[in-house]
């Protein structure tokens, strides 16, 4: 039976540790929550694995030293550096959500006071979100999140092509391109989020669309403008390129693509359907300047939980159904001007509006702080491991990157990123997109697409800092990484923490 607080167990004692009369649950990444009566302790799983779990018994095997820690110790030891995966709510956001729950619980379509209050919050939040991205309030459609917003764009493009193709391009094509058999053509980069990539793959598989995956440059890490434009066909109806990549932090040339598409659309007028332009700005908002007028996009995806807001989203549409088409996926009570019906989630929308307001007010300060901390992190990693053992996968020639993102490989045959993170006792980070956290057998296809070798990509760890990350925390996690590497390479003395 395991008992005591702060008790250390030797390797021999942990060969087979049996804990009876307890319930087992996962807490964090490397901890087990063991509840025995009123007593609650946490046991670090580094170098251990659960061999058997019964209703009242679990057996753990171990290959290294273990520490039984009290619950109060844990919060002071874990340092979060996975802000590209998600962010905590700002206190002001929590306050806005809570106030809306208390004071604006009415249906926004109602005319009595709680309903009017809810409607006022929706209007205010719509304006705040529009201001954040340089659009108009009427251009903002609230959605459940980024995935829905992205799907709505492609759903719109398919229906837009059906409506416009029959009145345009078929007369300019050769006889073998029968208009009735022509399919909408989409252009995306080969490093898009799954909520874009899987949509076009499904359309292609079902025979409802064709897609060109533009490979990113192995020199710049970007989807280059000429490569995008050269992929255009008469049937092209949508170009979708993310504004910034979630793993490398590379910022794509959205403004330049937008300028070229604007010129191209002028030459296509009356012949072929207009090419719509979309960017998923999930990773960019709150980290770099985002302005829809400068970008020249028709659609822009907004994801609240990436900039310290709640898990809700929005889609910017340039003049919905007037300048840019928008076809609803759902049908119901007419909310969001029938583009996205369903009773609005007032508290979450209130939080999104507050998070957007904070970005508008503080973007430069956020950006400067994150860049300062990220640069310091890279310096410390270089000092600790040396030039020969470090490869920064987010460094590309003449390419701008997000100010908070450091994708790094600590090079070594046994230093796969997941193994390194598993042995960290204080760092909370990931090897890439949180959506792919279960795909542990292969390195990131994003890094491979950018020209990173298989061996180096296998060792990758994505470290993304936040608004409140400090240099002191950087020092702690660098030391933690050094110790994790030492556990994997006990005979290698080539690291130093100063």
SVG drawing of the C-alpha trace seen along z (x, -y; Angstrom):
<svg xmlns="http://www.w3.org/2000/svg" viewBox="-41 -50 71 56">
<polyline fill="none" stroke="black" stroke-width="0.4" points="0.0,0.0 1.3,-3.4 1.1,-6.0 2.9,-9.1 3.6,-12.5 6.8,-13.4 7.9,-9.8 10.5,-8.6 10.5,-5.1 13.6,-3.3 13.8,-1.5 13.7,1.9 10.6,0.9 8.9,-0.2 9.4,3.0 5.9,3.9 3.8,1.4 0.3,2.5 -2.2,-0.1 -5.5,1.3 -8.8,-0.3 -8.2,-3.3 -9.7,-4.8 -7.5,-5.7 -7.8,-8.7 -5.6,-10.6 -4.4,-14.0 -2.4,-16.1 0.1,-14.3 2.3,-12.3 0.4,-12.0 -2.1,-9.5 -4.7,-10.7 -5.0,-8.2 -7.9,-8.7 -8.0,-6.5 -10.8,-7.6 -10.3,-11.3 -6.7,-11.2 -5.6,-12.4 -2.1,-12.2 -0.5,-12.3 2.2,-10.0 4.5,-10.9 4.5,-8.5 7.9,-9.4 9.5,-6.1 6.5,-4.1 3.6,-2.5 0.3,-1.2 0.2,2.6 -3.2,3.4 -6.1,1.4 -9.1,3.0 -12.0,1.4 -10.2,1.3 -6.6,2.2 -3.9,0.9 -0.4,2.2 2.4,0.0 5.9,1.0 8.8,-1.4 12.3,-1.8 13.4,-4.8 12.9,-6.7 9.4,-7.9 8.1,-10.6 4.8,-10.6 3.6,-14.2 0.8,-16.1 -1.8,-17.8 -0.7,-21.2 2.8,-20.7 1.7,-20.1 0.4,-23.6 3.7,-25.1 5.7,-22.7 4.0,-22.6 4.7,-25.3 2.5,-25.6 4.0,-26.4 1.4,-25.2 -0.4,-28.4 -0.8,-27.6 -3.0,-24.7 -5.3,-26.8 -5.2,-29.7 -6.7,-30.3 -9.5,-32.8 -8.4,-36.3 -10.0,-37.5 -11.9,-40.2 -13.3,-37.5 -14.4,-35.4 -16.1,-38.5 -17.9,-39.2 -19.1,-35.6 -20.3,-35.5 -22.1,-38.8 -23.9,-37.7 -25.0,-34.5 -26.4,-36.4 -27.9,-39.5 -28.5,-38.5 -30.0,-35.1 -33.0,-36.0 -33.5,-35.0 -31.9,-37.8 -35.0,-37.6 -37.3,-38.6 -38.4,-42.1 -38.4,-42.1 -35.4,-43.3 -33.3,-40.1 -33.7,-39.6 -32.9,-43.2 -29.8,-42.9 -28.7,-39.8 -29.3,-41.5 -27.2,-44.5 -24.3,-42.1 -24.5,-40.4 -24.4,-43.8 -21.5,-45.0 -19.5,-41.8 -20.1,-41.8 -18.7,-45.3 -15.7,-44.4 -14.8,-41.4 -15.3,-43.4 -13.0,-46.1 -10.3,-43.6 -10.0,-42.4 -10.8,-45.7 -14.2,-44.8 -17.8,-46.0 -20.2,-44.6 -22.5,-43.2 -19.6,-41.2 -19.4,-39.0 -21.3,-35.7 -21.0,-33.9 -20.3,-30.2 -19.5,-27.4 -15.8,-27.6 -13.2,-27.6 -14.1,-24.2 -17.7,-25.2 -16.5,-28.5 -14.2,-26.7 -16.8,-24.2 -19.2,-27.0 -16.8,-28.6 -16.4,-25.5 -20.1,-24.7 -20.7,-28.2 -18.1,-27.8 -19.7,-24.6 -23.1,-26.1 -21.7,-29.3 -20.0,-27.4 -23.3,-25.5 -25.1,-28.8 -22.5,-30.6 -20.9,-28.0 -24.0,-27.4 -24.0,-31.1 -20.3,-31.5 -17.4,-29.4 -18.8,-26.4 -19.0,-28.4 -15.3,-29.1 -14.2,-25.5 -13.6,-22.8 -16.4,-20.3 -15.0,-17.6 -15.4,-19.9 -19.2,-19.4 -20.6,-22.0 -22.8,-19.5 -19.8,-17.4 -17.5,-20.2 -16.6,-20.2 -15.6,-23.1 -11.9,-23.4 -10.2,-24.4 -6.7,-25.5 -5.2,-25.0 -1.7,-24.7 -0.5,-21.3 -0.1,-22.5 -3.7,-23.5 -5.6,-22.6 -7.7,-19.4 -10.9,-21.5 -9.8,-22.7 -7.8,-19.7 -10.4,-17.0 -13.2,-19.0 -11.7,-19.2 -10.5,-15.6 -14.1,-14.5 -15.4,-16.6 -12.9,-15.0 -13.6,-11.5 -17.3,-11.9 -16.8,-13.3 -18.1,-16.7 -15.0,-18.7 -11.3,-18.8 -8.4,-20.1 -4.9,-21.2 -2.6,-21.0 0.1,-23.7 3.3,-22.5 5.0,-25.0 8.5,-26.0 11.3,-24.0 13.3,-27.3 10.7,-29.7 8.1,-27.4 5.4,-29.4 2.9,-28.7 4.4,-31.0 2.3,-33.4 3.3,-32.2 2.6,-28.5 -0.9,-29.4 -1.7,-31.5 -0.3,-28.9 -2.7,-26.3 -5.7,-28.3 -8.1,-26.7 -11.2,-27.9 -13.2,-26.0 -11.4,-27.4 -13.9,-28.8 -12.0,-29.1 -8.4,-29.6 -7.9,-28.9 -4.5,-29.5 -4.0,-29.8 -2.6,-33.1 -0.1,-31.5 0.9,-27.9 0.2,-26.4 3.4,-24.3 6.1,-26.4 4.6,-29.8 5.3,-30.7 3.2,-33.7 1.8,-33.2 1.8,-35.9 -2.0,-36.5 -1.9,-40.1 0.2,-39.3 -2.1,-36.4 -5.1,-38.6 -3.7,-41.3 -3.0,-38.8 -6.4,-37.2 -8.1,-40.6 -6.3,-41.2 -7.0,-37.7 -10.7,-38.0 -10.9,-41.1 -9.7,-39.2 -12.1,-36.3 -15.2,-38.5 -17.9,-37.3 -16.0,-34.1 -15.4,-32.1 -16.7,-32.2 -15.0,-34.7 -12.4,-33.1 -13.3,-33.5 -10.4,-34.0 -10.4,-32.6 -7.8,-32.6 -8.0,-30.7 -6.5,-33.3 -6.9,-31.1 -3.2,-31.3 -2.6,-34.9 -5.2,-36.8 -3.8,-38.1 -0.2,-37.7 0.1,-39.8 -1.8,-42.5 -4.9,-41.3 -6.8,-43.6 -9.2,-42.2 -8.8,-45.2 -5.0,-44.8 -5.3,-41.1 -7.9,-41.3 -9.9,-38.3 -13.5,-37.5 -13.6,-35.2 -11.6,-35.1 -11.9,-32.5 -11.8,-33.6 -11.3,-31.2 -11.8,-32.6 -9.8,-30.1 -6.6,-30.9 -6.6,-34.5 -7.7,-34.0 -11.4,-33.8 -14.0,-31.1 -14.4,-28.1 -16.6,-29.8 -15.8,-31.4 -16.8,-33.7 -16.5,-34.0 -15.8,-37.4 -17.6,-37.6 -17.1,-40.6 -20.7,-41.9 -22.5,-38.6 -24.7,-37.7 -24.0,-41.1 -20.3,-41.3 -19.5,-37.7 -21.8,-34.7 -22.8,-32.9 -25.0,-29.8 -26.2,-28.5 -25.5,-24.9 -28.4,-25.0 -32.0,-26.1 -34.0,-27.2 -35.2,-30.3 -33.5,-32.9 -30.7,-34.0 -27.6,-35.6 -29.7,-36.9 -30.5,-33.3 -26.8,-32.6 -26.3,-30.6 -29.6,-30.0 -29.9,-28.7 -30.4,-30.7 -27.2,-32.6 -24.9,-31.5 -24.9,-34.9 -22.4,-34.3 -19.7,-32.8 -20.3,-35.6 -19.9,-38.1 -16.5,-36.5 -15.5,-36.5 -16.3,-40.2 -14.2,-41.0 -11.3,-38.9 -11.4,-40.8 -11.5,-44.2 -8.4,-43.2 -6.6,-42.3 -7.5,-45.6 -6.3,-47.6 -3.1,-45.6 -1.8,-43.8 1.5,-45.6 2.3,-45.0 1.3,-41.3 3.4,-40.9 6.5,-42.6 6.4,-40.6 5.9,-37.2 8.7,-37.9 11.1,-38.9 10.3,-35.7 10.5,-33.5 13.9,-35.0 15.2,-34.4 13.9,-30.8 15.8,-30.2 19.0,-31.7 18.7,-29.6 18.2,-26.4 21.2,-27.2 23.3,-27.8 22.1,-24.6 22.4,-22.2 24.9,-23.8 24.6,-24.5 25.3,-20.9 22.4,-19.5 19.7,-22.1 17.7,-22.7 15.0,-25.4 12.3,-24.1 10.6,-27.5 13.6,-29.4 13.3,-30.0 15.1,-32.4 13.3,-35.8 10.2,-34.5 8.1,-36.2 6.9,-33.9 4.6,-34.3 6.3,-36.1 5.5,-33.3 6.4,-30.1 9.5,-28.0 9.5,-24.7 12.8,-23.0 14.5,-19.6 17.0,-18.4 18.9,-16.1 19.7,-12.5 18.7,-9.0 16.7,-8.5 15.3,-12.0 12.0,-11.7 9.9,-14.7 7.2,-12.7 9.8,-10.8 11.4,-14.0 8.2,-15.6 7.1,-12.5 10.1,-12.7 9.8,-16.4 8.5,-17.0 7.6,-20.6 7.0,-21.5 3.6,-21.2 4.0,-21.3 3.3,-19.3 5.0,-18.0 2.5,-19.7 -1.2,-20.3 -3.3,-19.2 -5.7,-17.6 -3.0,-15.1 -1.8,-14.3 -2.8,-10.6 -0.6,-10.1 2.5,-9.1 4.2,-6.9 5.2,-9.5 6.8,-12.9 4.7,-15.9 3.7,-16.0 3.9,-19.8 7.6,-19.7 8.3,-17.1 6.5,-19.3 8.7,-22.2 11.8,-20.2 12.8,-19.1 14.4,-15.7 12.6,-12.7 15.1,-12.3 15.1,-15.9 11.3,-16.2 10.9,-13.1 12.7,-15.0 10.6,-18.1 8.9,-19.9 6.6,-22.9 7.1,-25.5 4.6,-28.4 4.8,-31.1 1.9,-33.3 1.2,-36.8 2.3,-36.1 5.2,-33.7 8.3,-34.9 12.1,-34.5 12.2,-32.7 9.8,-30.1 11.9,-29.7 14.9,-29.0 12.9,-26.4 11.7,-24.6 15.1,-24.6 16.6,-23.0 13.7,-20.5 14.5,-19.7 18.1,-19.2 17.2,-16.8 14.8,-14.9 17.4,-14.5 19.8,-13.2 17.3,-10.6 17.2,-9.4 20.9,-9.7 22.5,-9.0 25.9,-8.5 25.9,-11.8 27.5,-14.7 27.1,-17.2 24.5,-19.5 25.0,-22.3 22.5,-24.4 23.8,-27.8"/>
</svg>
